[in-house]
């Protein structure tokens, strides 16, 4: 079973690049565009690793970590 990585990034180009690289390396990748979506996905999807943009609009990365 591939390890799961959640990529949380509001910039579509950055999110797409990171997702592509991780997928090519064999990871199962999910994407979130903001802090609220990231929290919901973390509860439901249970990733092994979260790559989190700290400068998200609304609920920023620091608030997500808390």
Secondary structure, 3 states (H helix, E strand, C coil): CCCEEEEECCCHHHHHHHHHHHHHCCCEEEEECCHHHHHHHHHHHCCCEEEECCCCCCCCHHHHHC
